[in-house]
Amino acid sequence: MIRREFLAGLAGAALARAAEAPLIDTHIHAFDPDKFPYHRLATYKPAAAPLKDYVAFMKQAGIAHTVIVHP
């Protein structure tokens, strides 16, 4: 086995291990103004991004865990 083949084998093994690791989304915001209305004087009123839509996306993308950040 030459050095190049050895290094290619190591890279392949690393990719295989990475593929087995769970996907984790480390930062999302969820907004649901129908359920949790914005303050009437709020200057930041983002478009609705309800949690149920994100959960559907998680399933489709294969995301195992997420960190939800409060604004």
All heavy atoms as an XYZ file, in Angstrom:
549
protein
N       0.865     -1.184      0.000
C       0.000      0.000      0.000
C       0.904      1.238      0.000
O       1.805      1.362      0.808
C      -0.895     -0.015      1.238
C      -1.747      1.212      1.378
S      -2.771      1.289      2.876
C      -3.943      0.029      2.551
N       0.583      2.147     -0.904
C       1.357      3.383     -0.943
C       0.686      4.433     -0.060
O      -0.471      4.299      0.346
C       1.533      3.890     -2.393
C       0.180      4.218     -3.030
C       2.298      2.888     -3.228
C       0.296      4.867     -4.397
N       1.442      5.462      0.248
C       0.964      6.521      1.155
C      -0.356      7.112      0.671
O      -1.272      7.344      1.450
C       2.044      7.594      1.257
C       1.698      8.726      2.183
C       2.897      9.670      2.317
N       2.622     10.696      3.277
C       2.174     11.914      2.964
N       1.961     12.232      1.716
N       1.933     12.802      3.893
N      -0.486      7.353     -0.619
C      -1.698      7.968     -1.176
C      -2.918      7.079     -0.925
O      -3.986      7.557     -0.568
C      -1.498      8.213     -2.667
C      -2.635      8.977     -3.309
C      -2.315      9.383     -4.719
N      -1.257     10.391     -4.700
C      -0.311     10.509     -5.614
N      -0.269      9.686     -6.629
N       0.600     11.447     -5.520
N      -2.778      5.780     -1.099
C      -3.885      4.854     -0.840
C      -4.255      4.835      0.642
O      -5.429      4.784      1.001
C      -3.507      3.440     -1.292
C      -3.370      3.298     -2.781
C      -2.759      1.969     -3.188
O      -2.052      1.338     -2.384
O      -3.007      1.557     -4.331
N      -3.224      4.868      1.487
C      -3.469      4.889      2.928
C      -4.254      6.135      3.336
O      -5.242      6.053      4.067
C      -2.128      4.825      3.677
C      -2.266      4.954      5.166
C      -2.768      3.890      5.919
C      -1.904      6.118      5.817
C      -2.902      3.991      7.295
C      -2.033      6.233      7.191
C      -2.537      5.170      7.929
N      -3.823      7.286      2.848
C      -4.521      8.537      3.188
C      -5.941      8.566      2.634
O      -6.858      9.060      3.291
C      -3.721      9.738      2.686
C      -2.378      9.970      3.398
C      -1.621     11.107      2.735
C      -2.586     10.247      4.879
N      -6.138      8.029      1.451
C      -7.491      7.966      0.876
C      -8.381      7.079      1.739
O      -9.555      7.384      1.961
C      -7.435      7.444     -0.550
N      -7.842      5.972      2.250
C      -8.607      5.092      3.142
C      -8.980      5.789      4.431
O     -10.101      5.652      4.931
N      -8.051      6.578      4.983
C      -8.351      7.338      6.206
C      -9.454      8.354      5.961
O     -10.351      8.521      6.785
C      -7.092      8.057      6.714
C      -6.047      7.219      7.409
C      -4.864      8.096      7.802
C      -6.622      6.526      8.630
N      -9.393      9.042      4.834
C     -10.421     10.040      4.513
C     -11.783      9.369      4.363
O     -12.796      9.876      4.849
C     -10.042     10.790      3.242
N     -11.818      8.217      3.699
C     -13.077      7.496      3.536
C     -13.654      7.055      4.864
O     -14.855      7.163      5.101
N     -12.793      6.595      5.773
C     -13.256      6.171      7.094
C     -13.798      7.361      7.879
O     -14.812      7.250      8.575
C     -12.123      5.500      7.859
N     -13.145      8.504      7.772
C     -13.612      9.699      8.483
C     -14.969     10.137      7.957
O     -15.855     10.520      8.728
C     -12.588     10.830      8.341
N     -15.167     10.085      6.643
C     -16.464     10.455      6.066
C     -17.551      9.491      6.505
O     -18.681      9.898      6.780
C     -16.372     10.499      4.541
C     -15.603     11.669      3.949
C     -15.456     11.498      2.444
C     -16.273     12.981      4.273
N     -17.231      8.223      6.586
C     -18.224      7.233      7.022
C     -18.641      7.497      8.462
O     -19.822      7.435      8.806
C     -17.661      5.821      6.871
N     -17.692      7.827      9.326
C     -18.025      8.137     10.732
C     -18.848      9.408     10.816
O     -19.787      9.504     11.594
C     -16.757      8.261     11.565
C     -16.196      6.934     12.020
C     -15.160      7.102     13.125
N     -14.067      8.000     12.786
C     -12.999      7.663     12.076
N     -12.868      6.452     11.608
N     -12.061      8.541     11.832
N     -18.523     10.410     10.010
C     -19.276     11.668     10.021
C     -20.716     11.437      9.571
O     -21.646     12.050     10.088
C     -18.596     12.704      9.137
N     -20.910     10.535      8.622
C     -22.258     10.248      8.129
C     -23.109      9.571      9.199
O     -24.324      9.684      9.201
C     -22.187      9.382      6.879
N     -22.469      8.875     10.129
C     -23.200      8.196     11.195
C     -23.565      9.141     12.339
O     -24.453      8.846     13.124
C     -22.345      7.048     11.746
C     -22.104      5.954     10.736
C     -21.086      4.936     11.230
O     -20.633      5.038     12.382
O     -20.755      4.035     10.448
N     -22.870     10.264     12.447
C     -23.122     11.207     13.537
C     -24.470     11.885     13.332
O     -24.892     12.133     12.197
C     -22.021     12.256     13.580
N     -25.190     12.193     14.419
C     -26.489     12.877     14.263
C     -26.303     14.311     13.782
O     -25.323     14.972     14.121
C     -27.068     12.852     15.676
C     -25.885     12.766     16.579
C     -24.856     11.959     15.811
N     -27.226     14.779     12.969
C     -27.224     16.177     12.545
C     -27.856     17.012     13.651
O     -28.923     16.662     14.173
C     -28.024     16.359     11.255
C     -27.407     15.790      9.998
C     -28.366     15.975      8.827
C     -26.085     16.446      9.698
N     -27.212     18.114     13.998
C     -27.701     18.995     15.058
C     -27.734     20.418     14.524
O     -26.713     20.939     14.080
C     -26.794     18.917     16.310
C     -26.735     17.478     16.811
C     -27.294     19.872     17.388
C     -25.709     17.248     17.892
N     -28.908     21.030     14.542
C     -29.050     22.432     14.168
C     -28.802     23.228     15.444
O     -29.522     23.096     16.427
C     -30.451     22.688     13.618
C     -30.588     24.068     12.993
O     -29.736     24.948     13.264
O     -31.540     24.270     12.243
N     -27.778     24.050     15.446
C     -27.338     24.677     16.694
C     -27.952     26.040     16.992
O     -27.620     26.646     18.004
C     -25.810     24.828     16.703
O     -25.409     25.658     15.600
C     -25.125     23.490     16.605
N     -28.858     26.517     16.135
C     -29.406     27.855     16.419
C     -30.607     28.131     15.516
O     -30.444     28.357     14.322
C     -28.314     28.905     16.154
C     -28.697     30.285     16.567
N     -27.961     30.988     17.466
C     -29.723     31.086     16.215
C     -28.515     32.186     17.632
N     -29.577     32.263     16.880
N     -31.801     28.094     16.083
C     -32.990     28.489     15.313
C     -33.838     29.432     16.155
O     -33.746     29.454     17.384
C     -33.853     27.292     14.872
C     -34.587     26.665     16.050
C     -33.044     26.264     14.134
C     -35.911     26.084     15.680
N     -34.659     30.198     15.496
C     -35.673     31.033     16.135
C     -37.023     30.573     15.591
O     -37.153     30.305     14.407
C     -35.481     32.510     15.801
C     -34.222     33.099     16.336
N     -34.149     33.654     17.579
C     -32.989     33.208     15.800
C     -32.920     34.101     17.784
N     -32.197     33.839     16.714
N     -38.010     30.488     16.435
C     -39.370     30.156     16.010
C     -40.271     31.328     16.399
O     -40.193     31.817     17.527
C     -39.845     28.873     16.666
N     -41.071     31.782     15.455
C     -41.980     32.904     15.710
C     -43.394     32.476     15.359
O     -43.637     31.962     14.273
C     -41.590     34.124     14.861
C     -40.202     34.625     15.118
C     -39.159     34.293     14.274
C     -39.932     35.417     16.219
C     -37.882     34.752     14.505
C     -38.656     35.881     16.466
C     -37.626     35.550     15.606
N     -44.308     32.695     16.282
C     -45.707     32.363     16.041
C     -46.565     33.491     16.600
O     -47.106     33.409     17.706
C     -46.060     31.032     16.698
C     -47.386     30.482     16.216
O     -48.175     31.246     15.615
O     -47.647     29.296     16.454
N     -46.700     34.598     15.837
C     -47.428     35.762     16.352
C     -48.906     35.504     16.616
O     -49.519     36.229     17.392
C     -47.225     36.831     15.279
C     -46.733     36.130     14.080
C     -46.143     34.837     14.516
N     -49.481     34.466     16.008
C     -50.872     34.143     16.318
C     -50.991     33.571     17.731
O     -51.956     33.840     18.447
C     -51.434     33.135     15.319
C     -51.578     33.728     13.933
O     -51.744     34.961     13.820
O     -51.524     32.958     12.956
N     -50.003     32.805     18.118
C     -50.005     32.182     19.444
C     -49.372     33.087     20.498
O     -49.821     33.145     21.638
C     -49.238     30.861     19.358
C     -49.494     29.904     20.462
C     -48.811     28.575     20.128
C     -49.404     27.469     20.934
N     -48.807     26.177     20.611
N     -48.308     33.768     20.111
C     -47.574     34.668     21.010
C     -47.432     36.019     20.317
O     -46.420     36.291     19.668
C     -46.193     34.098     21.344
C     -46.244     32.726     21.947
C     -45.973     31.603     21.187
C     -46.581     32.559     23.285
C     -46.024     30.337     21.729
C     -46.636     31.297     23.848
C     -46.361     30.177     23.066
N     -48.445     36.880     20.430
C     -48.440     38.161     19.704
C     -47.255     39.048     20.099
O     -46.792     39.022     21.228
C     -49.755     38.815     20.114
C     -50.575     37.756     20.745
C     -49.637     36.710     21.240
N     -46.797     39.811     19.117
C     -45.744     40.784     19.381
C     -46.326     41.948     20.177
O     -47.514     42.265     20.082
C     -45.158     41.310     18.068
C     -44.571     40.219     17.206
C     -45.044     39.994     15.927
C     -43.549     39.406     17.676
C     -44.517     38.994     15.135
C     -43.016     38.407     16.896
C     -43.504     38.203     15.632
O     -42.983     37.203     14.854
N     -45.476     42.595     20.934
C     -45.891     43.792     21.668
C     -46.327     44.838     20.642
O     -45.743     44.951     19.562
C     -44.715     44.310     22.508
C     -45.095     45.413     23.418
N     -45.188     46.722     23.012
C     -45.409     45.396     24.735
C     -45.538     47.482     24.037
N     -45.678     46.692     25.102
N     -47.333     45.597     20.974
C     -47.873     46.562     20.006
C     -46.844     47.616     19.593
O     -46.925     48.183     18.509
C     -49.141     47.225     20.543
C     -48.957     48.053     21.778
C     -50.290     48.652     22.254
N     -50.109     49.433     23.457
C     -49.664     50.683     23.474
N     -49.396     51.309     22.357
N     -49.506     51.304     24.631
N     -45.842     47.883     20.429
C     -44.807     48.869     20.099
C     -43.508     48.222     19.623
O     -42.505     48.920     19.452
C     -44.521     49.752     21.322
C     -45.705     50.575     21.854
C     -45.313     51.364     23.095
C     -46.243     51.503     20.773
N     -43.510     46.930     19.420
C     -42.279     46.238     19.005
C     -41.803     46.760     17.652
O     -42.600     46.964     16.736
C     -42.522     44.744     18.933
N     -40.514     46.986     17.548
C     -39.947     47.429     16.271
C     -39.503     46.246     15.411
O     -39.361     46.380     14.207
C     -38.744     48.349     16.504
O     -37.778     47.663     17.301
C     -39.178     49.628     17.217
N     -39.294     45.092     16.020
C     -38.886     43.889     15.301
C     -40.046     42.904     15.313
O     -40.406     42.360     16.342
C     -37.654     43.286     15.970
C     -37.172     41.999     15.345
C     -36.826     41.948     14.007
C     -37.035     40.854     16.107
C     -36.370     40.779     13.429
C     -36.579     39.672     15.540
C     -36.247     39.649     14.200
O     -35.794     38.479     13.639
N     -40.669     42.725     14.158
C     -41.804     41.806     14.017
C     -41.550     40.902     12.816
O     -42.066     41.140     11.723
C     -43.107     42.591     13.844
C     -43.468     43.438     15.044
C     -44.770     44.177     14.803
C     -45.111     45.049     15.980
N     -46.353     45.797     15.784
N     -40.763     39.850     13.017
C     -40.443     38.969     11.893
C     -41.665     38.190     11.407
O     -42.652     38.049     12.130
C     -39.388     38.025     12.473
C     -39.647     38.049     13.936
C     -40.157     39.414     14.262
N     -41.555     37.697     10.201
C     -42.632     36.872      9.639
C     -42.800     35.611     10.472
O     -41.861     35.151     11.128
C     -42.295     36.507      8.206
N     -43.984     35.066     10.470
C     -44.262     33.854     11.236
C     -43.346     32.722     10.777
O     -43.117     32.536      9.580
C     -45.725     33.453     11.074
N     -42.810     32.004     11.740
C     -41.992     30.810     11.497
C     -42.324     29.846     12.631
O     -41.544     29.669     13.560
C     -40.517     31.170     11.473
N     -43.512     29.223     12.573
C     -43.957     28.392     13.685
C     -43.138     27.109     13.833
O     -42.560     26.597     12.878
C     -45.410     28.066     13.356
C     -45.594     28.388     11.927
C     -44.510     29.335     11.523
N     -43.099     26.619     15.043
C     -42.326     25.431     15.374
C     -42.779     24.213     14.574
O     -41.954     23.408     14.146
C     -42.415     25.162     16.877
C     -41.468     24.116     17.426
C     -40.024     24.456     17.125
C     -41.682     23.950     18.914
N     -44.085     24.093     14.324
C     -44.581     22.916     13.591
C     -43.983     22.847     12.187
O     -43.674     21.765     11.689
C     -46.106     22.888     13.545
C     -46.739     23.996     12.746
C     -48.253     23.872     12.754
C     -48.887     25.046     12.099
N     -48.963     25.026     10.685
N     -43.759     23.981     11.554
C     -43.126     23.994     10.233
C     -41.671     23.544     10.331
O     -41.170     22.816      9.481
C     -43.191     25.388      9.605
C     -44.602     25.812      9.247
O     -45.518     24.951      9.280
O     -44.794     26.998      8.947
N     -40.994     23.986     11.379
C     -39.600     23.595     11.554
C     -39.475     22.102     11.856
O     -38.573     21.440     11.350
C     -38.927     24.417     12.659
C     -37.495     24.014     12.819
C     -36.549     24.406     11.878
C     -37.088     23.198     13.860
C     -35.235     23.997     11.984
C     -35.777     22.782     13.968
C     -34.850     23.189     13.027
O     -33.558     22.770     13.130
N     -40.373     21.547     12.649
C     -40.334     20.122     12.964
C     -40.504     19.297     11.682
O     -39.803     18.299     11.482
C     -41.398     19.758     14.025
C     -41.525     18.259     14.179
C     -41.050     20.406     15.360
N     -41.371     19.729     10.795
C     -41.536     19.038      9.512
C     -40.236     19.106      8.713
O     -39.815     18.112      8.103
C     -42.689     19.649      8.728
N     -39.587     20.265      8.719
C     -38.300     20.413      8.032
C     -37.243     19.512      8.656
O     -36.454     18.884      7.944
C     -37.850     21.874      8.071
C     -36.418     22.058      7.672
C     -36.041     21.962      6.338
C     -35.445     22.315      8.624
C     -34.717     22.125      5.968
C     -34.127     22.462      8.263
C     -33.759     22.384      6.923
N     -37.216     19.429      9.997
C     -36.245     18.561     10.683
C     -36.367     17.122     10.199
O     -35.367     16.464      9.916
C     -36.462     18.586     12.198
C     -35.946     19.799     12.910
S     -36.258     19.700     14.699
C     -35.232     18.311     15.175
N     -37.580     16.639     10.120
C     -37.812     15.258      9.690
C     -37.338     15.053      8.256
O     -36.681     14.059      7.934
C     -39.285     14.895      9.834
C     -39.717     14.778     11.280
C     -41.198     14.480     11.396
C     -41.616     14.448     12.859
N     -43.052     14.268     13.007
N     -37.635     15.995      7.387
C     -37.249     15.897      5.985
C     -35.728     15.948      5.833
O     -35.153     15.214      5.026
C     -37.893     17.022      5.188
C     -37.523     17.027      3.727
C     -38.088     18.229      2.992
O     -38.643     19.126      3.581
N     -37.932     18.232      1.685
N     -35.065     16.787      6.620
C     -33.619     16.974      6.496
C     -32.817     15.966      7.312
O     -31.595     15.914      7.185
C     -33.258     18.398      6.924
N     -33.477     15.204      8.161
C     -32.762     14.224      8.973
C     -32.048     14.840     10.169
O     -31.063     14.287     10.659
N     -32.543     15.965     10.636
C     -31.944     16.631     11.800
C     -32.442     15.943     13.065
O     -33.645     15.777     13.254
C     -32.291     18.134     11.813
C     -31.703     18.808     10.573
C     -31.793     18.802     13.086
C     -32.143     20.228     10.380
N     -31.504     15.543     13.925
C     -31.859     14.780     15.120
C     -32.121     15.674     16.325
O     -32.953     15.344     17.179
C     -30.740     13.796     15.464
N     -31.422     16.794     16.431
C     -31.525     17.676     17.597
C     -31.435     19.121     17.142
O     -30.881     19.417     16.092
C     -30.402     17.404     18.605
C     -30.297     15.982     19.019
N     -31.152     15.412     19.924
C     -29.440     15.003     18.641
C     -30.829     14.145     20.102
N     -29.790     13.863     19.321
N     -31.947     20.013     17.979
C     -31.839     21.445     17.661
C     -31.774     22.250     18.945
O     -32.213     21.807     20.002
C     -33.040     21.892     16.790
O     -32.792     23.208     16.316
C     -34.332     21.887     17.548
N     -31.228     23.454     18.820
C     -31.176     24.407     19.927
C     -32.080     25.570     19.537
O     -31.839     26.231     18.522
C     -29.745     24.911     20.190
C     -29.731     25.959     21.289
C     -28.823     23.747     20.538
N     -33.117     25.807     20.317
C     -34.050     26.907     20.032
C     -33.608     28.112     20.840
O     -33.425     28.031     22.053
C     -35.497     26.508     20.402
C     -35.912     25.293     19.571
C     -36.446     27.683     20.170
C     -37.238     24.716     19.961
N     -33.452     29.240     20.148
C     -32.949     30.455     20.777
C     -34.095     31.435     20.925
O     -34.844     31.688     19.993
C     -31.834     31.070     19.917
C     -31.305     32.341     20.550
C     -30.714     30.050     19.716
N     -34.235     31.989     22.118
C     -35.279     32.970     22.381
C     -34.758     34.346     22.004
O     -33.629     34.707     22.339
C     -35.661     32.930     23.855
C     -36.749     33.859     24.233
N     -37.925     33.959     23.534
C     -36.825     34.744     25.235
C     -38.695     34.868     24.115
N     -38.044     35.355     25.136
N     -35.557     35.137     21.282
C     -35.049     36.462     20.847
C     -34.766     37.397     22.002
O     -35.255     37.317     23.046
C     -36.179     36.999     19.969
C     -37.375     36.190     20.248
C     -36.905     34.912     20.862
